[in-house]
Amino acid sequence: MDTPILHTLISLIPLVLIQGVYAIFAAQVAKRTQRSVPLFAILTLIPGIGMFFFAYVVWSTTLYVLDSLNELKAKP
């Protein structure tokens, strides 16, 4: 029962747990920015792609906040 596949699957458990937490945060960001919540959650959960997508989520959130602040500054 001590196979390489089992070791590989066990070694992926921490990654899946971390990406699960990231998916929760990404879903909350998607809901507040009127984007697709299921799409954000699913893309964040994909191993390998999820970490890069979460970086995109953080970056897009920063740009969204900065654009909102610029709109507030422009109002008289």
Biopython code that builds the backbone (N, CA, C, O; Angstrom):
import numpy as np
from Bio.PDB.StructureBuilder import StructureBuilder

atoms = [
    (1, "MET", "N", (0.827, -1.199, 0.000)),
    (1, "MET", "CA", (0.000, 0.000, 0.000)),
    (1, "MET", "C", (0.864, 1.253, 0.000)),
    (1, "MET", "O", (0.344, 2.367, -0.057)),
    (2, "ASP", "N", (2.170, 1.078, 0.064)),
    (2, "ASP", "CA", (3.087, 2.203, 0.102)),
    (2, "ASP", "C", (3.539, 2.534, -1.319)),
    (2, "ASP", "O", (4.665, 2.222, -1.708)),
    (3, "THR", "N", (2.658, 3.163, -2.088)),
    (3, "THR", "CA", (2.944, 3.424, -3.501)),
    (3, "THR", "C", (3.317, 4.890, -3.715)),
    (3, "THR", "O", (2.968, 5.745, -2.902)),
    (4, "PRO", "N", (4.019, 5.179, -4.797)),
    (4, "PRO", "CA", (4.365, 6.576, -5.109)),
    (4, "PRO", "C", (3.138, 7.454, -5.355)),
    (4, "PRO", "O", (3.154, 8.647, -5.054)),
    (5, "ILE", "N", (2.087, 6.867, -5.897)),
    (5, "ILE", "CA", (0.869, 7.642, -6.148)),
    (5, "ILE", "C", (0.259, 8.101, -4.830)),
    (5, "ILE", "O", (-0.197, 9.239, -4.721)),
    (6, "LEU", "N", (0.249, 7.240, -3.847)),
    (6, "LEU", "CA", (-0.280, 7.592, -2.534)),
    (6, "LEU", "C", (0.526, 8.721, -1.911)),
    (6, "LEU", "O", (-0.043, 9.647, -1.334)),
    (7, "HIS", "N", (1.844, 8.651, -2.025)),
    (7, "HIS", "CA", (2.691, 9.719, -1.494)),
    (7, "HIS", "C", (2.430, 11.040, -2.208)),
    (7, "HIS", "O", (2.421, 12.100, -1.582)),
    (8, "THR", "N", (2.219, 10.974, -3.507)),
    (8, "THR", "CA", (1.937, 12.185, -4.283)),
    (8, "THR", "C", (0.618, 12.801, -3.850)),
    (8, "THR", "O", (0.528, 14.014, -3.663)),
    (9, "LEU", "N", (-0.399, 11.974, -3.690)),
    (9, "LEU", "CA", (-1.701, 12.487, -3.270)),
    (9, "LEU", "C", (-1.647, 13.085, -1.868)),
    (9, "LEU", "O", (-2.255, 14.122, -1.605)),
    (10, "ILE", "N", (-0.929, 12.438, -0.986)),
    (10, "ILE", "CA", (-0.805, 12.955, 0.378)),
    (10, "ILE", "C", (-0.035, 14.274, 0.383)),
    (10, "ILE", "O", (-0.346, 15.171, 1.166)),
    (11, "SER", "N", (0.953, 14.393, -0.473)),
    (11, "SER", "CA", (1.731, 15.632, -0.513)),
    (11, "SER", "C", (0.926, 16.791, -1.087)),
    (11, "SER", "O", (1.296, 17.947, -0.880)),
    (12, "LEU", "N", (-0.154, 16.519, -1.795)),
    (12, "LEU", "CA", (-0.991, 17.580, -2.354)),
    (12, "LEU", "C", (-2.024, 18.113, -1.364)),
    (12, "LEU", "O", (-2.647, 19.141, -1.629)),
    (13, "ILE", "N", (-2.218, 17.449, -0.243)),
    (13, "ILE", "CA", (-3.230, 17.868, 0.734)),
    (13, "ILE", "C", (-2.997, 19.298, 1.239)),
    (13, "ILE", "O", (-3.954, 20.072, 1.277)),
    (14, "PRO", "N", (-1.787, 19.687, 1.625)),
    (14, "PRO", "CA", (-1.603, 21.078, 2.069)),
    (14, "PRO", "C", (-1.919, 22.100, 0.979)),
    (14, "PRO", "O", (-2.498, 23.150, 1.257)),
    (15, "LEU", "N", (-1.539, 21.793, -0.258)),
    (15, "LEU", "CA", (-1.828, 22.694, -1.370)),
    (15, "LEU", "C", (-3.330, 22.866, -1.560)),
    (15, "LEU", "O", (-3.815, 23.982, -1.749)),
    (16, "VAL", "N", (-4.059, 21.761, -1.508)),
    (16, "VAL", "CA", (-5.516, 21.813, -1.679)),
    (16, "VAL", "C", (-6.162, 22.597, -0.535)),
    (16, "VAL", "O", (-7.098, 23.363, -0.768)),
    (17, "LEU", "N", (-5.686, 22.420, 0.673)),
    (17, "LEU", "CA", (-6.245, 23.169, 1.811)),
    (17, "LEU", "C", (-5.988, 24.663, 1.663)),
    (17, "LEU", "O", (-6.883, 25.471, 1.908)),
    (18, "ILE", "N", (-4.789, 25.033, 1.270)),
    (18, "ILE", "CA", (-4.464, 26.452, 1.089)),
    (18, "ILE", "C", (-5.301, 27.043, -0.039)),
    (18, "ILE", "O", (-5.827, 28.149, 0.089)),
    (19, "GLN", "N", (-5.425, 26.314, -1.137)),
    (19, "GLN", "CA", (-6.212, 26.823, -2.249)),
    (19, "GLN", "C", (-7.695, 26.887, -1.892)),
    (19, "GLN", "O", (-8.421, 27.707, -2.454)),
    (20, "GLY", "N", (-8.156, 26.048, -0.981)),
    (20, "GLY", "CA", (-9.538, 26.152, -0.505)),
    (20, "GLY", "C", (-9.776, 27.460, 0.226)),
    (20, "GLY", "O", (-10.812, 28.100, 0.050)),
    (21, "VAL", "N", (-8.815, 27.852, 1.045)),
    (21, "VAL", "CA", (-8.920, 29.147, 1.742)),
    (21, "VAL", "C", (-8.875, 30.285, 0.728)),
    (21, "VAL", "O", (-9.643, 31.242, 0.833)),
    (22, "TYR", "N", (-7.976, 30.186, -0.254)),
    (22, "TYR", "CA", (-7.895, 31.206, -1.297)),
    (22, "TYR", "C", (-9.201, 31.297, -2.079)),
    (22, "TYR", "O", (-9.619, 32.391, -2.458)),
    (23, "ALA", "N", (-9.840, 30.172, -2.322)),
    (23, "ALA", "CA", (-11.100, 30.165, -3.065)),
    (23, "ALA", "C", (-12.192, 30.900, -2.297)),
    (23, "ALA", "O", (-13.026, 31.578, -2.897)),
    (24, "ILE", "N", (-12.190, 30.769, -0.987)),
    (24, "ILE", "CA", (-13.172, 31.496, -0.173)),
    (24, "ILE", "C", (-12.962, 32.999, -0.308)),
    (24, "ILE", "O", (-13.918, 33.755, -0.480)),
    (25, "PHE", "N", (-11.703, 33.426, -0.228)),
    (25, "PHE", "CA", (-11.413, 34.859, -0.375)),
    (25, "PHE", "C", (-11.744, 35.343, -1.782)),
    (25, "PHE", "O", (-12.305, 36.426, -1.947)),
    (26, "ALA", "N", (-11.402, 34.552, -2.797)),
    (26, "ALA", "CA", (-11.675, 34.937, -4.183)),
    (26, "ALA", "C", (-13.174, 35.047, -4.432)),
    (26, "ALA", "O", (-13.616, 35.937, -5.158)),
    (27, "ALA", "N", (-13.959, 34.153, -3.840)),
    (27, "ALA", "CA", (-15.415, 34.209, -4.000)),
    (27, "ALA", "C", (-15.988, 35.469, -3.357)),
    (27, "ALA", "O", (-16.905, 36.078, -3.908)),
    (28, "GLN", "N", (-15.467, 35.861, -2.214)),
    (28, "GLN", "CA", (-15.932, 37.086, -1.564)),
    (28, "GLN", "C", (-15.583, 38.318, -2.397)),
    (28, "GLN", "O", (-16.392, 39.238, -2.521)),
    (29, "VAL", "N", (-14.390, 38.333, -2.961)),
    (29, "VAL", "CA", (-13.987, 39.443, -3.826)),
    (29, "VAL", "C", (-14.870, 39.493, -5.066)),
    (29, "VAL", "O", (-15.301, 40.569, -5.479)),
    (30, "ALA", "N", (-15.139, 38.346, -5.655)),
    (30, "ALA", "CA", (-15.982, 38.283, -6.849)),
    (30, "ALA", "C", (-17.382, 38.809, -6.557)),
    (30, "ALA", "O", (-17.961, 39.523, -7.375)),
    (31, "LYS", "N", (-17.925, 38.460, -5.401)),
    (31, "LYS", "CA", (-19.267, 38.911, -5.050)),
    (31, "LYS", "C", (-19.311, 40.428, -4.890)),
    (31, "LYS", "O", (-20.266, 41.069, -5.330)),
    (32, "ARG", "N", (-18.298, 41.001, -4.271)),
    (32, "ARG", "CA", (-18.277, 42.451, -4.038)),
    (32, "ARG", "C", (-17.983, 43.246, -5.301)),
    (32, "ARG", "O", (-18.368, 44.411, -5.400)),
    (33, "THR", "N", (-17.310, 42.638, -6.262)),
    (33, "THR", "CA", (-16.983, 43.339, -7.504)),
    (33, "THR", "C", (-17.908, 42.941, -8.653)),
    (33, "THR", "O", (-17.603, 43.224, -9.811)),
    (34, "GLN", "N", (-19.024, 42.294, -8.356)),
    (34, "GLN", "CA", (-20.038, 41.878, -9.321)),
    (34, "GLN", "C", (-19.449, 41.019, -10.437)),
    (34, "GLN", "O", (-19.713, 41.265, -11.614)),
    (35, "ARG", "N", (-18.659, 40.022, -10.077)),
    (35, "ARG", "CA", (-18.109, 39.064, -11.031)),
    (35, "ARG", "C", (-18.652, 37.687, -10.701)),
    (35, "ARG", "O", (-19.349, 37.512, -9.702)),
    (36, "SER", "N", (-18.338, 36.716, -11.534)),
    (36, "SER", "CA", (-18.864, 35.369, -11.382)),
    (36, "SER", "C", (-18.213, 34.657, -10.186)),
    (36, "SER", "O", (-17.032, 34.311, -10.229)),
    (37, "VAL", "N", (-18.989, 34.445, -9.131)),
    (37, "VAL", "CA", (-18.482, 33.804, -7.927)),
    (37, "VAL", "C", (-18.061, 32.351, -8.189)),
    (37, "VAL", "O", (-16.970, 31.960, -7.775)),
    (38, "PRO", "N", (-18.892, 31.537, -8.864)),
    (38, "PRO", "CA", (-18.461, 30.150, -9.104)),
    (38, "PRO", "C", (-17.191, 30.072, -9.960)),
    (38, "PRO", "O", (-16.328, 29.230, -9.710)),
    (39, "LEU", "N", (-17.074, 30.934, -10.956)),
    (39, "LEU", "CA", (-15.893, 30.920, -11.817)),
    (39, "LEU", "C", (-14.637, 31.247, -11.022)),
    (39, "LEU", "O", (-13.614, 30.578, -11.167)),
    (40, "PHE", "N", (-14.712, 32.267, -10.189)),
    (40, "PHE", "CA", (-13.551, 32.644, -9.376)),
    (40, "PHE", "C", (-13.168, 31.516, -8.419)),
    (40, "PHE", "O", (-11.986, 31.217, -8.252)),
    (41, "ALA", "N", (-14.153, 30.898, -7.798)),
    (41, "ALA", "CA", (-13.868, 29.821, -6.848)),
    (41, "ALA", "C", (-13.261, 28.605, -7.555)),
    (41, "ALA", "O", (-12.289, 28.028, -7.068)),
    (42, "ILE", "N", (-13.821, 28.222, -8.684)),
    (42, "ILE", "CA", (-13.326, 27.049, -9.402)),
    (42, "ILE", "C", (-11.918, 27.281, -9.936)),
    (42, "ILE", "O", (-11.056, 26.410, -9.812)),
    (43, "LEU", "N", (-11.677, 28.449, -10.531)),
    (43, "LEU", "CA", (-10.349, 28.725, -11.074)),
    (43, "LEU", "C", (-9.289, 28.790, -9.971)),
    (43, "LEU", "O", (-8.132, 28.438, -10.201)),
    (44, "THR", "N", (-9.678, 29.234, -8.785)),
    (44, "THR", "CA", (-8.732, 29.285, -7.680)),
    (44, "THR", "C", (-8.428, 27.889, -7.142)),
    (44, "THR", "O", (-7.349, 27.667, -6.594)),
    (45, "LEU", "N", (-9.349, 26.953, -7.287)),
    (45, "LEU", "CA", (-9.151, 25.597, -6.760)),
    (45, "LEU", "C", (-8.314, 24.694, -7.666)),
    (45, "LEU", "O", (-7.864, 23.638, -7.222)),
    (46, "ILE", "N", (-8.096, 25.079, -8.910)),
    (46, "ILE", "CA", (-7.327, 24.227, -9.827)),
    (46, "ILE", "C", (-5.853, 24.261, -9.426)),
    (46, "ILE", "O", (-5.248, 25.333, -9.405)),
    (47, "PRO", "N", (-5.268, 23.105, -9.109)),
    (47, "PRO", "CA", (-3.858, 23.090, -8.721)),
    (47, "PRO", "C", (-2.963, 23.627, -9.840)),
    (47, "PRO", "O", (-3.144, 23.305, -11.015)),
    (48, "GLY", "N", (-2.010, 24.438, -9.449)),
    (48, "GLY", "CA", (-1.096, 25.041, -10.417)),
    (48, "GLY", "C", (-1.617, 26.356, -10.952)),
    (48, "GLY", "O", (-0.940, 27.378, -10.846)),
    (49, "ILE", "N", (-2.796, 26.349, -11.517)),
    (49, "ILE", "CA", (-3.398, 27.563, -12.067)),
    (49, "ILE", "C", (-3.953, 28.434, -10.941)),
    (49, "ILE", "O", (-3.935, 29.661, -11.036)),
    (50, "GLY", "N", (-4.438, 27.810, -9.893)),
    (50, "GLY", "CA", (-5.095, 28.531, -8.806)),
    (50, "GLY", "C", (-4.230, 29.586, -8.144)),
    (50, "GLY", "O", (-4.720, 30.668, -7.821)),
    (51, "MET", "N", (-2.959, 29.295, -7.934)),
    (51, "MET", "CA", (-2.073, 30.273, -7.295)),
    (51, "MET", "C", (-1.902, 31.512, -8.172)),
    (51, "MET", "O", (-1.917, 32.639, -7.677)),
    (52, "PHE", "N", (-1.740, 31.295, -9.482)),
    (52, "PHE", "CA", (-1.605, 32.428, -10.395)),
    (52, "PHE", "C", (-2.917, 33.201, -10.512)),
    (52, "PHE", "O", (-2.915, 34.429, -10.600)),
    (53, "PHE", "N", (-4.036, 32.475, -10.514)),
    (53, "PHE", "CA", (-5.329, 33.160, -10.586)),
    (53, "PHE", "C", (-5.580, 33.965, -9.321)),
    (53, "PHE", "O", (-6.149, 35.055, -9.388)),
    (54, "PHE", "N", (-5.167, 33.450, -8.173)),
    (54, "PHE", "CA", (-5.351, 34.212, -6.937)),
    (54, "PHE", "C", (-4.509, 35.482, -6.963)),
    (54, "PHE", "O", (-4.937, 36.513, -6.443)),
    (55, "ALA", "N", (-3.325, 35.427, -7.555)),
    (55, "ALA", "CA", (-2.511, 36.641, -7.727)),
    (55, "ALA", "C", (-3.253, 37.639, -8.606)),
    (55, "ALA", "O", (-3.214, 38.841, -8.345)),
    (56, "TYR", "N", (-3.931, 37.153, -9.651)),
    (56, "TYR", "CA", (-4.757, 38.027, -10.490)),
    (56, "TYR", "C", (-5.895, 38.643, -9.683)),
    (56, "TYR", "O", (-6.197, 39.826, -9.843)),
    (57, "VAL", "N", (-6.524, 37.859, -8.825)),
    (57, "VAL", "CA", (-7.622, 38.362, -8.001)),
    (57, "VAL", "C", (-7.137, 39.503, -7.104)),
    (57, "VAL", "O", (-7.798, 40.534, -6.982)),
    (58, "VAL", "N", (-5.985, 39.307, -6.484)),
    (58, "VAL", "CA", (-5.431, 40.342, -5.615)),
    (58, "VAL", "C", (-5.108, 41.587, -6.435)),
    (58, "VAL", "O", (-5.417, 42.703, -6.018)),
    (59, "TRP", "N", (-4.489, 41.401, -7.595)),
    (59, "TRP", "CA", (-4.121, 42.528, -8.444)),
    (59, "TRP", "C", (-5.367, 43.274, -8.941)),
    (59, "TRP", "O", (-5.405, 44.503, -8.904)),
    (60, "SER", "N", (-6.383, 42.539, -9.404)),
    (60, "SER", "CA", (-7.590, 43.188, -9.905)),
    (60, "SER", "C", (-8.343, 43.909, -8.789)),
    (60, "SER", "O", (-8.971, 44.941, -9.026)),
    (61, "THR", "N", (-8.279, 43.367, -7.573)),
    (61, "THR", "CA", (-8.907, 44.038, -6.439)),
    (61, "THR", "C", (-8.209, 45.357, -6.142)),
    (61, "THR", "O", (-8.860, 46.365, -5.865)),
    (62, "THR", "N", (-6.898, 45.345, -6.200)),
    (62, "THR", "CA", (-6.133, 46.571, -5.977)),
    (62, "THR", "C", (-6.487, 47.614, -7.027)),
    (62, "THR", "O", (-6.691, 48.782, -6.694)),
    (63, "LEU", "N", (-6.563, 47.211, -8.283)),
    (63, "LEU", "CA", (-6.929, 48.152, -9.339)),
    (63, "LEU", "C", (-8.353, 48.664, -9.171)),
    (63, "LEU", "O", (-8.622, 49.839, -9.420)),
    (64, "TYR", "N", (-9.264, 47.796, -8.751)),
    (64, "TYR", "CA", (-10.658, 48.189, -8.522)),
    (64, "TYR", "C", (-10.744, 49.250, -7.428)),
    (64, "TYR", "O", (-11.469, 50.235, -7.568)),
    (65, "VAL", "N", (-10.007, 49.048, -6.349)),
    (65, "VAL", "CA", (-10.013, 50.003, -5.244)),
    (65, "VAL", "C", (-9.388, 51.330, -5.688)),
    (65, "VAL", "O", (-9.909, 52.400, -5.372)),
    (66, "LEU", "N", (-8.286, 51.258, -6.409)),
    (66, "LEU", "CA", (-7.644, 52.479, -6.874)),
    (66, "LEU", "C", (-8.530, 53.246, -7.845)),
    (66, "LEU", "O", (-8.587, 54.474, -7.780)),
    (67, "ASP", "N", (-9.218, 52.558, -8.736)),
    (67, "ASP", "CA", (-10.151, 53.227, -9.651)),
    (67, "ASP", "C", (-11.298, 53.881, -8.888)),
    (67, "ASP", "O", (-11.724, 54.985, -9.227)),
    (68, "SER", "N", (-11.797, 53.200, -7.859)),
    (68, "SER", "CA", (-12.877, 53.773, -7.047)),
    (68, "SER", "C", (-12.400, 55.029, -6.318)),
    (68, "SER", "O", (-13.134, 56.014, -6.230)),
    (69, "LEU", "N", (-11.186, 54.994, -5.801)),
    (69, "LEU", "CA", (-10.640, 56.178, -5.133)),
    (69, "LEU", "C", (-10.451, 57.324, -6.112)),
    (69, "LEU", "O", (-10.722, 58.475, -5.769)),
    (70, "ASN", "N", (-9.994, 57.036, -7.311)),
    (70, "ASN", "CA", (-9.832, 58.085, -8.314)),
    (70, "ASN", "C", (-11.170, 58.697, -8.700)),
    (70, "ASN", "O", (-11.249, 59.903, -8.931)),
    (71, "GLU", "N", (-12.225, 57.888, -8.776)),
    (71, "GLU", "CA", (-13.568, 58.403, -9.060)),
    (71, "GLU", "C", (-14.032, 59.335, -7.945)),
    (71, "GLU", "O", (-14.642, 60.369, -8.217)),
    (72, "LEU", "N", (-13.750, 58.981, -6.699)),
    (72, "LEU", "CA", (-14.144, 59.819, -5.577)),
    (72, "LEU", "C", (-13.373, 61.136, -5.584)),
    (72, "LEU", "O", (-13.931, 62.183, -5.255)),
    (73, "LYS", "N", (-12.116, 61.092, -5.949)),
    (73, "LYS", "CA", (-11.310, 62.312, -6.021)),
    (73, "LYS", "C", (-11.807, 63.235, -7.132)),
    (73, "LYS", "O", (-11.729, 64.456, -6.996)),
    (74, "ALA", "N", (-12.319, 62.666, -8.238)),
    (74, "ALA", "CA", (-12.751, 63.451, -9.365)),
    (74, "ALA", "C", (-14.084, 64.153, -9.115)),
    (74, "ALA", "O", (-14.399, 65.141, -9.778)),
    (75, "LYS", "N", (-14.856, 63.654, -8.172)),
    (75, "LYS", "CA", (-16.154, 64.278, -7.888)),
    (75, "LYS", "C", (-15.941, 65.609, -7.170)),
    (75, "LYS", "O", (-15.110, 65.711, -6.268)),
    (76, "PRO", "N", (-16.704, 66.636, -7.582)),
    (76, "PRO", "CA", (-16.545, 67.954, -6.908)),
    (76, "PRO", "C", (-17.159, 68.011, -5.537)),
    (76, "PRO", "O", (-17.096, 69.047, -4.875)),
]
sb = StructureBuilder()
sb.init_structure("model")
sb.init_model(0)
sb.init_chain("A")
sb.init_seg("    ")
for serial, (resi, resn, name, xyz) in enumerate(atoms, 1):
    if name == "N":
        sb.init_residue(resn, " ", resi, " ")
    sb.init_atom(name, np.array(xyz, "f"), 0.0, 1.0, " ", f" {name:<3s}", serial, name[0])
structure = sb.get_structure()
